[in-house]
């Protein structure tokens, strides 16, 4: 399985939000923390909000936060919402693609089983289990 960078960035942002679920974050803050393009992350945030995973607030003091508890969001939910339309291989497309091996192909069933196992694992994992907190800042203490 291969996830797009878009979904990767979405998962990173959600993991960060899950680390401090009561807090609101600015796009620039998370972009800087993870080394992600701010413009790209803004698009990710828009799609996550449209999918109901996050709530956004515009203006001064605005930002985005989780719309639901991190225990209520599975990684499978997120991956399906963001990757749902992409076929694993050509023959998985709605139109069947242009595969010359069909209908006698023995690979399609194996790939379908692998995809289902992958999604089962993601469905069994909540965002709370993957919550990410930044490293505590090192404060230098001075001896008196």
PAMI-387045 format. One record per residue (C-alpha): y, z, x; residue number from 1; residue in three letters. Coordinates in steps of 0.001 Angstrom, whole numbers, always signed. Layout:
REC   north      up    east   n res
REC       Y       Z       X NUM ALA
...
END
This chain:
REC   north      up    east   n res
REC      +0      +0      +0   1 UNK
REC   +3516    -675   +1100   2 UNK
REC   +6590    +900    -440   3 UNK
REC   +9962    -767    -148   4 UNK
REC  +12705    +888   +1884   5 UNK
REC  +14517   +1334   -1435   6 UNK
REC  +11714   +3569   -2739   7 UNK
REC  +11462   +5320    +639   8 UNK
REC  +15177   +6187    +504   9 UNK
REC  +14799   +7347   -3106  10 UNK
REC  +11933   +9652   -2195  11 UNK
REC  +13886  +11082    +744  12 UNK
REC  +16919  +11764   -1449  13 UNK
REC  +14778  +13376   -4158  14 UNK
REC  +12972  +15518   -1578  15 UNK
REC  +16343  +16746    -331  16 UNK
REC  +17513  +17519   -3866  17 UNK
REC  +14258  +19389   -4522  18 UNK
REC  +14992  +21587   -1503  19 UNK
REC  +18101  +22914   -3242  20 UNK
REC  +17585  +22040   -6922  21 UNK
REC  +20615  +23948   -8211  22 UNK
REC  +23010  +22160   -5876  23 UNK
REC  +24942  +18909   -6291  24 UNK
REC  +25085  +16498   -3347  25 UNK
REC  +27487  +13738   -2376  26 UNK
REC  +26027  +10353   -1492  27 UNK
REC  +27733  +10431   +1910  28 UNK
REC  +26214  +13807   +2732  29 UNK
REC  +22609  +12697   +2217  30 UNK
REC  +23253   +9301   +3801  31 UNK
REC  +24553  +10998   +6954  32 UNK
REC  +21786  +13599   +6993  33 UNK
REC  +19023  +10962   +6882  34 UNK
REC  +20755   +8108   +8698  35 UNK
REC  +20744   +5872   +5611  36 UNK
REC  +23412   +3336   +4689  37 UNK
REC  +25787   +4960   +2195  38 UNK
REC  +26094   +1726    +200  39 UNK
REC  +22324   +1325      -5  40 UNK
REC  +21901   +4964   -1023  41 UNK
REC  +24539   +4503   -3763  42 UNK
REC  +22324   +1793   -5297  43 UNK
REC  +19303   +4088   -5027  44 UNK
REC  +21245   +6879   -6747  45 UNK
REC  +22231   +4503   -9560  46 UNK
REC  +18596   +3528  -10192  47 UNK
REC  +17381   +7132   -9990  48 UNK
REC  +20006   +8115  -12565  49 UNK
REC  +19026   +5224  -14857  50 UNK
REC  +15387   +6329  -14593  51 UNK
REC  +16352   +9901  -15565  52 UNK
REC  +15414  +11609  -12315  53 UNK
REC  +18938  +12656  -11369  54 UNK
REC  +22197  +13479  -13114  55 UNK
REC  +25478  +12219  -11695  56 UNK
REC  +29007  +13552  -11998  57 UNK
REC  +32044  +11492  -11038  58 UNK
REC  +35335  +12726   -9697  59 UNK
REC  +36383  +15741   -7675  60 UNK
REC  +33474  +18099   -7198  61 UNK
REC  +31122  +15380   -8402  62 UNK
REC  +27877  +14234   -6905  63 UNK
REC  +24290  +14114   -8035  64 UNK
REC  +21512  +16602   -8658  65 UNK
REC  +18029  +16679  -10136  66 UNK
REC  +17958  +16102  -13890  67 UNK
REC  +14654  +17986  -14230  68 UNK
REC  +12850  +20696  -12324  69 UNK
REC  +11163  +19370   -9154  70 UNK
REC   +7831  +20661  -10505  71 UNK
REC   +8216  +18247  -13448  72 UNK
REC   +8607  +15091  -11336  73 UNK
REC   +5594  +13513   -9660  74 UNK
REC   +5770  +11069   -6791  75 UNK
REC   +3793   +8696   -9006  76 UNK
REC   +6571   +8813  -11623  77 UNK
REC   +9126   +7783   -9013  78 UNK
REC   +7024   +5056   -7410  79 UNK
REC   +6172   +3522  -10788  80 UNK
REC   +9822   +3580  -11865  81 UNK
REC  +11046   +1888   -8688  82 UNK
REC   +8080    -290   -7678  83 UNK
REC   +6551    -954  -11098  84 UNK
REC   +7249   -4674  -11155  85 UNK
REC   +5820   -5606   -7770  86 UNK
REC   +2279   -6923   -7526  87 UNK
REC     +55   -5643   -4731  88 UNK
REC   -1215   -9174   -4054  89 UNK
REC    -638  -12540   -5676  90 UNK
REC   -3586  -12361   -8085  91 UNK
REC   -2189   -9100   -9544  92 UNK
REC    +878  -10914  -10884  93 UNK
REC   +1119  -11300  -14655  94 UNK
REC    +590  -15052  -14322  95 UNK
REC   -2429  -14580  -12009  96 UNK
REC    -700  -16284   -9098  97 UNK
REC   -2139  -19332   -7449  98 UNK
REC   -5238  -17823   -5849  99 UNK
REC   -8051  -20309   -5289 100 UNK
REC  -10638  -17503   -5008 101 UNK
REC  -10400  -16537   -8672 102 UNK
REC  -12484  -15971  -10737 103 UNK
REC  -15229  -15298   -8139 104 UNK
REC  -13182  -13092   -5814 105 UNK
REC  -14824   -9828   -4776 106 UNK
REC  -11672   -8416   -3193 107 UNK
REC   -9519   -7978   -6309 108 UNK
REC  -11621   -5134   -7752 109 UNK
REC  -11584   -3278   -4421 110 UNK
REC   -7806   -3617   -4118 111 UNK
REC   -7359   -2445   -7709 112 UNK
REC   -9508    +620   -6996 113 UNK
REC   -7513   +1378   -3833 114 UNK
REC   -4233   +1066   -5745 115 UNK
REC   -5514   +3426   -8430 116 UNK
REC   -6606   +6002   -5811 117 UNK
REC   -3174   +5766   -4168 118 UNK
REC   -1389   +6309   -7484 119 UNK
REC   -3764   +9140   -8478 120 UNK
REC   -2777  +10974   -5295 121 UNK
REC    +919  +10436   -6010 122 UNK
REC    +459  +11500   -9640 123 UNK
REC   -1075  +14761   -8435 124 UNK
REC   +1851  +15553   -6137 125 UNK
REC   +5123  +16973   -7427 126 UNK
REC   +8502  +16702   -5851 127 UNK
REC   +8484  +20487   -5456 128 UNK
REC   +5506  +20174   -3091 129 UNK
REC   +7512  +17790    -887 130 UNK
REC  +10878  +19589   -1039 131 UNK
REC  +12836  +19239   +2177 132 UNK
REC  +15332  +21706   +3570 133 UNK
REC  +17495  +20961   +6574 134 UNK
REC  +16932  +22965   +9701 135 UNK
REC  +19051  +26076   +9766 136 UNK
REC  +22082  +25629  +11977 137 UNK
REC  +21870  +27385  +15250 138 UNK
REC  +24650  +29876  +15503 139 UNK
REC  +25478  +31001  +18960 140 UNK
REC  +25821  +34719  +19249 141 UNK
REC  +27904  +36306  +21915 142 UNK
REC  +26905  +39476  +23607 143 UNK
REC  +29706  +42014  +23606 144 UNK
END
